[in-house]
Amino acid sequence: MKKYKNQIIALAVVMGLYGIIHICMGGRFLTMVNMKNVLSHAVFPAFVAWGMMFIFSAGVVDLSIGANILLSANVGAICGVSLGLGYGGLILGSVVSAVVLQHISTRCVVTLKIPSWIGGLGMALIFEAVLSLYATIHAERAGSAVINLGNSYRLFGQFPVMLALWIAGAAAAYLLYCHTPVGINVRAIGGDEAVAQMMGINKKRTLMIGAVAGGVFIGLAALIQLSYGSSMPAKSGLGSIDTIFKSLATVLLAQSFGFLMVEPIGILISSFLIMSIFNILTILGVPSGTGQEICLGVIVVLCGIISQIRYKGVVK
């Protein structure tokens, strides 16, 4: 009962703040068109965050996810457009590629027994190099997108399909993370590895299954973002990491809501809140790439601090 009361209070506070912001911004915030814009931008970071949830909860900090998204999206585009496989190729190419790449990245950490963030950075550089090499060979000019969907195969990047995917993704993540051995074992390993193994949970197997589950959501995120923007350009020098910053902030904020709601639902709410902030900054004229990036950095740090307030162990 107390939890529900806190949820109602939190909702009332958020709605009150939104109302105040709407008034202060001259009625430009809480409009149907603007809320649709916020929701459209919340879908991609939410799916990436759900993928991170299955990977990070087990104690694996994988920084190759951004590069995975870029490479998987382009593989999907190649299968769908260049190979003429249509939506089937687009979906399977993106999702299967993401699962395979996430498996490779996690397998590298598990087999070599190196810190996950080091393995992630190494795999990010490799994934970026593979995509950049393909772009150099096949793209029409240096720095151009590897492949562009144009006006074709854009269904998953349109409203209300994106809204339906956002809600369906939350439901799937909730069921898988909270009510199946996949999520339960991942959380057990991340919570207390020694106790989990004493209970018969196989760490390596759990990490790999978590990587597959996370890879599916990451692949769907790549598919959605590709459909929304029509192309995903190649990046190098770890430039792919900025692809996941908003998703990282979403995960951290959702963790801070742990006393109110389970993490998959927290991610759903947090993705909307984070994108609302950037929407407000855009309306206020804060420049993208400079002012908004500074705000993003501050948000990530603050969300990290908030998420650790109730944590009594050693921060890794």
N, C-alpha and C positions, 0 to 999 in steps of 0.2 A: 504493500500500500504506500509506504514511504517513497519507494522508487517511482511509482506512478505520479505521486504528488510532485516530486522533484522534476519529472519530465514535463508536467503541466506548467510548473513555474518557469522552467527553462524556455519552453515554447512561448509563454507569455512575454518573457523578457526579450526574446529574439523578435517577436512580432512588434513589440513596442519600439524597439530600436529601428526596425525597418520602417515603421510609421514615421518616426522622427526624422530619419534620413530622407524619406520621401518628401516630407514637408520642407525640410531644409534645402532640398535640391529642386524646389519649385515644381513638384509633381512629376518629375522625370524618371523616378526609380521604379515604383510599383505600378507599372503599366503592363498590359498584356504583351506588347511587343518586346519590352525590355526583359520581362521575366522569361519569355520564350528564349531570348538570347542567352540569358544566364544558364537556363537549363541545358541548352544545346552545348554550351562550353563546359558544363559539369560532367558530362557523360564520359569523355575520354579519361580525365584524371581519376574518376571513380573506378573504372575498369582496371586501370593500371594499379590503383591502390588495392583493389581486391586481389590482384595478382601478387603484389608485394606482401599482402597479409599472410598468404600461405607460405611465402618464402622467408620473410623476416621473422615471423612468429617462431620459427624453428631455430633462430639465432644466426641465420645466413643473411649477411648484408651484401646483397648483390648489386653492384653498380653498373652491370652490363645491360640492365633492363632497357635503358634508353636506346642503346645500339641495337638490341634485339628488336625493339619496336620498328626502328627505321628499316632494318634489313628484312624483317618479316613482312612489313607492309609492301615493300617493293617486290618481294617474291610473289606475294599474292597478286599484285598488279600485273606482273609478268605472266603469271599463270592465267589470269582472267582475260587480259587484253592481248598480249603478244602471242600467247599460245591458243587464244580463241576459246578458252574453256568457260567463259562467262562467269556468272555468279558462283557456280560451284568451284571453279578454279580460284576465284578471288577469296572465297571463304576458307577453303581447305588449304590453299597456299599460305595464307596469313597465319592461321591457327596452328597448322602442323609445323610450319617453320619456327614459330615462336616456342612451341613445346620442345622441338628438337634442340634449338639453341639454348633454351633454359636448362634442358637436360645436360647438354655439353658443359655449360658453365658450372652447374652444381656438381657434376661428376668430376670436373677438374679440382674443385675444392675438396671433395670427399676422398678422391684417390690420392692426390698429392699432399693432403693434410696441411694445407696452407691457410692463413687467415682468409676468410671469405671476401673481405673488401679488396685484398690484393688480387685474388683470383678474378674477381669481378672487373677490376680495372684492366687486367691483362686481356680478358675476353672481350671487353668493350673495344679496346684498340684493334683486336683481330676482326671483330664483326664490322667495325667502321672501315677498316682497310679493305675487306672483301667487297663491301658496297661501293666504296670509292673507286676501287679498281674496275668494277663493272661499269660504274658511271663514266669513268674516263674512256673506256673502250666503246661503250654503246651510246652514251648521251650525245646529243647534237653539238653541244658546246660545253666547255669547262664550267663546272659549277651549276649546271642545269639539273633539273630533276631527272632521276633515272628513267622514270616513265610516268606519264600523266594520264589519268582516267578521262580527262576532258568532261564531257557531259554524260558519259556512260557509267553504269554501275555505281550510281551515287545514292542508292536507296537508303543505305545504312547511315548516311550522313544528313538525312532530312528529318524534319519534324513532321508528324509525331512519332515516327519510327524510332528516333533516338530516345524519346521519352519512354517508349515501351521497352526498349533494350535496357535502359537505366533501371527501371523498376524490376524487370525480369532478372537482370544481373544481380540486384540486391537480394532477391528471393533465392536465387541459385547459390550465391555466396553464403547466405545465412544458413540454408539447409546443409550445405557441404561442410561449412566451417564449424557449425554448432551441433549438428545432429548425425554426423557420420564419423567413422574411425579416422578418416583422412584429417579432418580438422582437429579432432580430439587428440590424436597422436602428435600432430605438429605442435600443438600448444603444450603438450606434456613434455616434449623434448626441449622446447624453448624455456619452459618454466623451471624444470629441474631434471637435467639429463640423467643424473645418477639414479634418481628415484624412478624415472620413466623406464630405464633399462632394467631395473630390478623388477618392474612390473611386466617385463617381457616385450617391451616395445623396441623394435630394431631401429637404431638411429639411422643407419645408411638408407635402409628401405624407406623410412619415413621421410627423409630429406628428398629422396628421388620422387616419391609420390607427391609430396608437396610441390616440388618443382614442376611436375606435370600439371597439377591443378592450377598453379599460378601461371604456367605457360599458356593455358587455355584462355584465361582472362586477359593476359597480355596480348595474345594474338587477336582476340576480339577488340581490344583497345586499338591495336594497329589498324585493323579493318575499319573501325568506326572513324578514326582520324583520317585515314586515307580517303574514305568516302566523303568525308566532310570537306577536306581541303583539296582533293583530287590528286595530290602528289605529296611525297615525302622525300625531301632532298637528302643527298648524302652529306655526312659530316665527318670530320677527322679531328685528331688531337683531343679526344674526349669531349668534343662538342655535343655529343649525344646526351650527355648527362643532364643538360638543362631541360631535356624533354620530360624528365621525371620529377622536377623540383616541386611543381604544384601537387603532384600525386603524393610526394613525400610529406608535404605539409598536410595533405588530407589525411594520411595515415596517422601522423603524429597527433593531429587534432582529434581524430576519432578515438585514439587511445586515451586521450584526456577525458573523453566522455564515457569511459568504461564504467563509472559508477551509475550512469544513467541508462545505458543501452549497450547491447552487444556490438562488437567491432564492425561486422558487416553493415549493420544499419547505421552505425556511427559514421562510416565512410560515406554512405548515401547522403546523410545530412551534411557532413563536413565538406563534401565536394561542392554542394550548393552554396554553403557559407563562404568558402574560399573564393569561388568564382564570383560571388556577389561583391566581395571586397574589390576584386580587380575590375568588375563592372563599374563600381562607384568611382574608382580611380580614373577609369577611362572617361566617364561622364564629366569628371572634374578637370579633365585635360592633363592629367599626369602622363608624361611621355612614356611610351612603351620602349623597353630596351635599356632605359636608364632609371628613371624614377620608379617605374613599376618593378624593375628587377631589384632595386634596393628594398622596396617594400616586401617583395617576395622573400628576400634573405632574412629580413626582420621577422616575417611571419613564420618561417621555418624554425628559426631559433626560439621564438616565443612558444610555438607549438611543442617543440622539443622540451622546453622547460616545464610547460604545463603538464605534458604527458608523463613526466618523471616525478611530479610532486607527490603522488601517492605510492611511488615505487621505493621500497626500502632496501633493495639489494644494491650491488655494485653496478654502476652504469658502464656498459661495454662500448 
